[in-house]
Amino acid sequence: MELSQLLHGHMDEILSEAESSLSRSHLAHYQKEGSEHNRQKLKALYVLAVRAIAEKNLGPMLSYSKTSLLCTVSHFATLFSGSTEMHSA
């Protein structure tokens, strides 16, 4: 059995454990987003990881990471500037 198949077969179990770990972290950002939003983000990242393994291609995962990082930086810039307007990346 290939690793990508193994990961795909245990997706629900792994995502549940990741979500539990995230909720135990008590980080305000994740608590504010809510458990359903966090689960969807974890699932999207997990699917990309399994895809990267299966295709031996990190391109889509790197794109996702860059987009997430830009959104996070933009969010923090907005918080620290005191502005309520969101900046586009």
C-alpha positions as CSV (number, residue, x, y, z in Angstrom):
1,M,0.0,0.0,0.0
2,E,1.3,3.4,-0.9
3,L,1.6,6.2,1.7
4,S,-1.0,8.4,0.0
5,Q,-3.5,5.6,0.1
6,L,-2.8,5.0,3.7
7,L,-3.2,8.6,4.6
8,H,-6.4,8.9,2.5
9,G,-7.8,5.9,4.3
10,H,-7.2,7.4,7.8
11,M,-8.1,11.0,6.9
12,D,-11.0,11.3,9.3
13,E,-9.0,9.9,12.2
14,I,-6.0,12.1,11.5
15,L,-8.1,15.3,11.0
16,S,-10.0,14.6,14.3
17,E,-6.7,14.3,16.2
18,A,-5.3,17.5,14.5
19,E,-8.5,19.4,15.4
20,S,-8.3,18.2,19.0
21,S,-4.7,19.3,19.2
22,L,-5.6,22.7,17.7
23,S,-8.4,23.2,20.2
24,R,-6.1,22.3,23.1
25,S,-3.6,25.0,22.0
26,H,-6.1,27.7,23.1
27,L,-4.8,30.2,20.6
28,A,-7.2,33.1,20.2
29,H,-7.0,33.1,16.4
30,Y,-8.2,29.5,16.1
31,Q,-10.8,29.9,18.8
32,K,-12.2,33.0,17.1
33,E,-12.5,31.2,13.7
34,G,-14.5,28.4,15.2
35,S,-14.1,24.6,15.0
36,E,-15.9,24.1,11.6
37,H,-13.7,26.7,9.9
38,N,-10.6,25.2,11.4
39,R,-11.6,21.7,10.4
40,Q,-12.1,22.9,6.8
41,K,-8.7,24.6,6.7
42,L,-7.1,21.5,8.2
43,K,-8.9,19.3,5.6
44,A,-7.8,21.5,2.7
45,L,-4.2,21.3,3.9
46,Y,-4.4,17.5,4.5
47,V,-5.8,16.9,1.0
48,L,-3.0,19.0,-0.5
49,A,-0.4,17.0,1.5
50,V,-1.8,13.7,0.3
51,R,-1.9,15.0,-3.2
52,A,1.7,16.2,-3.0
53,I,2.8,12.8,-1.8
54,A,0.8,10.9,-4.5
55,E,1.9,13.2,-7.3
56,K,5.4,13.9,-5.9
57,N,4.7,17.6,-6.5
58,L,4.7,20.3,-3.8
59,G,3.6,23.1,-6.1
60,P,-0.1,23.2,-5.0
61,M,0.9,23.0,-1.4
62,L,3.5,25.8,-1.7
63,S,0.9,28.0,-3.5
64,Y,-1.6,27.3,-0.6
65,S,1.1,28.2,2.0
66,K,2.0,31.4,0.2
67,T,-1.6,32.5,0.0
68,S,-2.2,31.6,3.6
69,L,0.9,33.5,4.7
70,L,-0.1,36.6,2.7
71,C,-3.6,36.6,4.2
72,T,-2.1,36.2,7.7
73,V,0.4,39.0,7.2
74,S,-2.4,41.2,5.8
75,H,-4.6,40.4,8.8
76,F,-1.9,41.3,11.3
77,A,-1.0,44.5,9.4
78,T,-4.7,45.5,9.6
79,L,-4.7,44.8,13.4
80,F,-1.6,46.7,14.1
81,S,-2.5,49.7,12.0
82,G,-5.8,50.0,13.8
83,S,-7.6,50.0,10.4
84,T,-10.8,48.0,9.9
85,E,-10.2,47.8,6.1
86,M,-8.7,44.6,4.9
87,H,-5.7,44.9,2.6
88,S,-5.6,42.7,-0.5
89,A,-2.5,40.6,-1.2
